[in-house]
């Protein structure tokens, strides 16, 4: 079991498979100049599967989410999913992706055992997409979403970040589109995870702003805390259901007290939180030949020291020195 001093138990493992990405979203990384991890620093496929095996069989992990960077850029992704699906007990598996390349891989990922996907899409307007991501790939994301739905990777969840002056007027349109296509939309408050440290609390689009905009067109009924559990998204029924919309208010309504996550970076570091300033090295332990029991002990110790919360709305908050692409979302 992975438990901390506040009594929280981690059952959800986020695994970053690469720090690389084929988009350059303005809220995540600069257009150029990032130095990627060297290949020897990355965990191998075998090392990733071994660590997930330890987490599932010895530490109580029940769900594995593959992230990046962009996980579809990992050459061995389908094989990793297939091997993790064969573990006993079998964890639930999902993937967070920008959707580019999903049109080619959705069927293979579903056959390998992936359960569902989260796809990032911040706008319905191709020109705004190009401005936000610095790439002209809007059509590819839409095709990837459709392929995921057809492959049975459901519920297909769409993650959207609203940025002032760019797409902050799109909340109702995004929700209408998601309902039409049977996607579950989740808005995420912009978080301070950009490599250039340009995030500012002032002027960000808040959960309150998003909900106010949605209510100009839809009736929203709160699901309640029992339905939410430890999930980061507060969810509302749209016009009485069955469709739902979620809001992840990481800044204005922190959910740290219910956090059930542990994170593994692409270079084999345990992070107890996206905003942690410390990491615990598992790659070194793996490569030094220690047994699984020792790796599990190191992981437990790391989680025992997890802090109470991120404190993003606190003026003394210190942004981590690694961008989201290196940590895994």
N, C-alpha and C positions, 0 to 999 in steps of 0.2 A: 504494500500500500504506500502511496505517495501522499503524506499528510504534512501540513505545516503547523506552526505553533498557534495558529488561529483556528485550528480544527477543520480547515478546508481540505478536501480530498481530491486529488487530481485523477480524473478518469479519462480525460481528453488530451491526446497527444498531437501537437502540430509539428510536422516534419518538413523543414525546408529542404528541397532537393537540389536547388541551385540558387546562386545569387544573381544570375543573369536574367535579363528580360528583353523582349523584342518591342516593348513600348518604352516611352520616356515620360510617364505621367508627371505633370508638374508638381503634384503634391507628394511624390515619392522620390524622384531623383532628378539631377540636372540633365540637360540635353546631352552632354558629353563630359568626359573627364573622370568618370568613376573607374577605380582600379578593381578589376574582378579578382576573385579568389583564384590562386593557382591550382591547377588540377590535382597535384599531390596533396593539397590542403583539404580538398573535398572528400567526404566520405564515399567509399566505393558502394556499389549496389549490395555486396555481401555485408558490409559493415552496417548499412542502413537497416537491412532486414534483421540482422542480429540484434541491433539495439531495439527495434520494434518488438522482436520476439521476447527479449528480456522485459520490456515494458508491459507486454500483454500477459505473459505467463508468470511473472514474479512481482509486478508492481501494480496490478489492478487496472491497467488501461483498457478501456472498452471501445473507444473510438479513435481512429487515426485520420487526420486531415493532412493531405499532401499539399504543400504550398511552395512558394519560391521567394524571390524572383518569380519566374514563370515556369512551373513544373513541367509543362509540355515540352520544354527545351531539354529535359533530361532524357538522353537516349534510351536508358533502361527502364523508363517509367512503367510500361505495360508489364514487364517481367517482375518488377518490384511489387506491383499490385497483385499479380497472380500468386507470388510467394507469400505475401502477407495474408491473402485470402485463405491460404492453406493452413494457417496457424490454428492451434487449438488452445483456448477458445478463439473463434474467429472474431476479430474486431469489426465494427462498422467502419466503412471507408468512404471518404469523400475527397474532393479535389477543389482547390481554389485556383482559378485560372482567369486570364484575360480573354479567353475564348478563341484566340488566334491559333489555328491548328486543330481545334476541337472538332471541326467538320471532318477531318481526316482520321481522327483517333477515337472518337466517341464510341463507335461500335466495338473496337478492340478493347477499350478500357472496360466497357460493360461486360464483355465476355470474360475478361480477366478477373472480374469480381468487384469492381468499383460500384458503390451503391448510388452516389449522386454527385452533383457538381454545384459549385458556386461560381458564377461568372460575373466579372466586373464590367459594368457598362454605365457610364455616367450621363449619357446624353442620347437623344434620338436624332440629333442633327449631325450629319457627317462633317460639316465644317467646324462645329464646336468640338467634336471628337478629335479632329486633327490638331486643333489648338491645344486641347488638354493633354493629348498623348504624344504630340509631335510626330505622329505617324498617320497615314491615310489608310486605315484598316477597318473602318466601321462596318463595311459589308461582311468582312470575314468573321467578325464577332457575332453578327446576326445569324450567319450561316452556322456557326458553332453552337449557338443556343438551340437552333432548330434541330441540329444533329443530336445534341444531348437529349432533348425531349424524345426524339424518335428512337433513340437507343435505350430508353427506359431509365436514364440517369435522373430519376425524379425523387422528390420535387426539385425542379431546376430553380435555384435561387439566384437572383440578380442583385448584386451589390452596387449601390450608387452613392457617390460623394458629390455634394453640391458645393460649387465654388462661387463666391460673390462676383457678379459681373460677367459670368460665363454661362452657367447653366442653372442658376438659382431660381429661375422662373419655370423650370421643367417638372417640378414634383408632380402636379396633377396629370400631366401628359404621360410621364413615365408610368404612373400607376394605372392609368387607363390602358396603356399598351400592354403592361404586364398581365392585367386581368384578361385582356383579349387573347393573349397567347398562352395563358395558364402558367405563367411564371410567378414565383413568390418574390416580390420586391422588398429589398431591405435598404433603407437609407443609413449611411454611416457618417457621423460627424467627422469632419476633417481633423486628423490627429497630427501631432508634431513628430512625424517620422520621415520628413524630407531630408535628404543628404545635405542640402544647402542651408538648412536651419532657417528657412524663411517663414515658418508658421507663426501666426500671431493670433492670440485669443480674440482680440478685438476684430469685429467684422465677420467672423466665421458664421456660417449658416447653422443655426442650432436646431435641436430636436423640436423646440417650440415653434420655430419658424416653419419647419417642414410640416408639422401637424396642422398649423394654421392654414398653410397653403392647400393641403390636401382637403381640409374641411370646406373649402370653397366649392368643391365639386362632389365630395363623397361624404357619406355618413360613416363614421368610424366608431366601433364599439370595442372597448378594451377587453382583452382576453383575461387579464388578471394574473396575479403572481403565481398561482398554483400551476397554470398552464405553462408559464415561463420557466419555472425551475431555475437552473443555473445558466440558461441561455443568455447571451449578451443582448439579444434583441427584445425590446418590448413590442408586442404584436397587437394589432387591431383587426377585427373583422371589417371587411369593406362592404358597405351597403347590406349588412346582415349576413354576409358570407355566401358561399364557402371560401371565397378568396380572402387572403390576409395580406397585410403590409406590416413590415417591422421597421423599427428605428433603433439603431445602436448609438446611444448617447454617451460615448466614452468620456467626453469632456464635461458635459453639463449634468449628467445623471450617472456617475460612475457605478459600476456593478461589481467592484472588486471583492466585496464581502462574500459573493456567491461564486467566485471564480473556481473552475474545476480543471484548469489547463496547465500543461507543462509543454515546453517548446524545445525542439532540437534544431539547431542551425545547420546549414549545409556543410559547415566544417566541424561538426561534431561537438558543439557546445550546448549545455543545458542552460536555458533561460527560463526563469520562473515567471517572467512577465515580459510583454513587448517593451515595456519601459524600464526594465531592469538595467542597472549600470554595472552589474557583475555577471560573470558567466562561470560555469564549471565544465572543465575539459573532460569529455568522455573519449574523444578520439585518441588522445595519448594513452589512456588506460587500455583501450582496445588494441592498439598497436604495440603495446608493451607485453601483451600476452596474458593479462590477468583474466581469471575466470569470470563467468557471468555473475556469480554471487558478489564479487567485489564491485563490478560495475553497478549492480543494483544498489549496493550499499552507498556508493558515491552519489548516485542519483537521489536516493532517499535523503541523504544529508543535505544536498543542494536544495531540495524542496522544503526541508524543515526550516531553512533560513529565509523562506519567501516573506517579503514584506507585506504590510497590511494593504497597501494600495498604491496606485500610480500618482494620485494627487495632481491631475492635469490642470485643474482649475486653481491650483495653489501657485502664487507668484514665485515661490522658491523652487518650483519644479525644474529639474535639470533634464534636458533632452538627452537620450542615449546617443553615443557617438557612432552607432552603426545605423545605416538607412534601413528601411523596411525590407528592401530587396535582399538584404543579407540576413535578416532576422526571421522572416516568414510571417505572413499575416494570418 
